[in-house]
Amino acid sequence: MYNVLMPIDSDEGRAMGQARAVSELPAARDQITVTLLHVFDDENVAENTSPTQITAGRNVQEWFRDRGITVETVSTSGDPSSEILDAASRIGADQIVLGGRKRSPLGSLIFGSVSQAVMLDAAIPVTITGGLDERAQPTHQCPSCGEEYYDDPGTEIATCRSCGGSKVEAVDA
């Protein structure tokens, strides 16, 4: 089993971008467990709230379940980068998939960057994705199962990663 830690915040587009990246990992449906993590500001809220009580968390949980990917949830509070790294260690994560924010180098210096701190201190691979709005329209779709792909428009996809179908078609823009 391959364990992916997916820390989310309240940004739905960023969370769906992370979910798509995880679902595109090899053998995602059969061999991956995703742990959704939300780091709350307040310890009392963290103890009584699941990441799926946030709209972004609920949407990605449904996204994964529709694709047969196992989802678990963890809530915590504190410094986001430290809590992400601690959670990765506790669950035995093989990879962390973060949703990065677009900040200038100066903005990251002034405001800090959770993604940067996690990437520099993690002992496991860290993937930083963009939001869904960056790839809002699918480029290909499997007519058999409906699986959507967000590849380059000129790419040919021989078989569907979900159902194994051999006729993944380009979507007209």
TIDREN-971910 format. One record per residue (C-alpha): residue in three letters; x, y, z. Coordinates in steps of 0.001 Angstrom, whole numbers, plus 500000, padded with zeros to 6 digits. Layout:
<atoms>
ALAXYZ;...
</atoms>
This chain:
<atoms>
MET500000500000500000;TYR501202503502499150;ASN500194506206501652;VAL499702509770500444;LEU499236512643502872;MET497142515391501309;PRO496957518498503518;ILE494070520728502459;ASP492828524167503335;SER489494525742502438;ASP490400526498498798;GLU488304524111496692;GLY490218524661493448;ARG493555523953495079;ALA492181520828496815;MET490727519481493555;GLY494060520135491834;GLN495723518014494515;ALA493057515299494159;ARG493564515094490409;ALA497322514798490857;VAL496890511971493383;SER494357510163491176;GLU496864510251488313;LEU499501508369490314;PRO500157504835489014;ALA497733502248490423;ALA495883504941492402;ARG492654502992492642;ASP494188499722493776;GLN497164500629495904;ILE496852504142497341;THR495385505334500613;VAL494926509099500850;THR494884510816504218;LEU493223514218504104;LEU494712516537506722;HIS493448519928507809;VAL495421522005510291;PHE493030524197512252;ASP493996527335514156;ASP492054526283517257;GLU492779523027519118;ASN489160522635520266;VAL487898522954516702;ALA490480520427515495;GLU489353517877518071;ASN485723518126516974;THR485968518758513243;SER486879516500510330;PRO488484517798507140;THR485355516541505353;GLN483257519110507213;ILE484987521728505072;THR483552521995501553;ALA486945521374499933;GLY487451518245502046;ARG483978516924501325;ASN484453517440497587;VAL487816515675497382;GLN486599512806499570;GLU483724512286497130;TRP486135512598494182;PHE488363509838495576;ARG485509507566496588;ASP483970507852493100;ARG487285506533491780;GLY487622503731494302;ILE490497505379496192;THR490583504830499971;VAL490315508027502022;GLU491106508621505688;THR490984511915507593;VAL493066513633510272;SER492536516985511989;THR495108518807514061;SER496059522319515134;GLY499265524291515332;ASP501953525402512929;PRO500880524025509527;SER504309522967508244;SER505260521237511524;GLU501865519535511768;ILE502081518314508165;LEU505507516806508752;ASP504390515242512055;ALA501273513759510431;ALA503349512338507573;SER505567510601510110;ARG502640509334512222;ILE500787507749509295;GLY503903506452507565;ALA503268508547504454;ASP505221507691501329;GLN504484511047499703;ILE502983514455500534;VAL500839516234497927;LEU500422519938498691;GLY498394522598496926;GLY500720525513496371;ARG499710529145496359;LYS501082531526493790;ARG503278533956495647;SER506167536026494499;PRO509569535286496058;LEU509182538480498107;GLY505690537447499235;SER507001534059500352;LEU509827535741502246;ILE507497538142504055;PHE504548535820504694;GLY506368532481504785;SER505501529441502757;VAL504122526223504187;SER504928524429500937;GLN508524525609501011;ALA509020524634504659;VAL507519521173504111;MET509516520619500939;LEU512801521568502619;ASP512259519534505787;ALA510451516427504504;ALA512258513111504371;ILE509810511830501726;PRO508844513105498263;VAL506689516244498193;THR504560517161495188;ILE503233520702494923;THR500258521159492640;GLY498382524141491349;GLY494672524719491581;LEU492019523206489388;ASP491349526518487711;GLU494723526209485956;ARG493450523141484055;ALA489713523749484241;GLN488667521800481150;PRO489559518167480473;THR491471517448477279;HIS490462513771477004;GLN487682511547478307;CYS487067507805478335;PRO483671507087476771;SER483367503836478727;CYS483751505118482304;GLY483889508920481954;GLU487408509302483420;GLU488743512761482551;TYR492333513615481646;TYR494120516947481792;ASP497065516307479494;ASP498405518356476623;PRO495744518573473889;GLY497981516809471332;THR498623513827473602;GLU497245510431472641;ILE496107508190475485;ALA496218504504474565;THR494300503058477526;CYS492160504419480325;ARG493878504319483708;SER490547503592485414;CYS488776500960483346;GLY491471499866480891;GLY489346500935477932;SER491306501480474746;LYS489437504392473207;VAL490169507524475260;GLU489014510411473111;ALA490098514025472864;VAL487503516498474105;ASP486623519324471752;ALA487351522695473319;
</atoms>
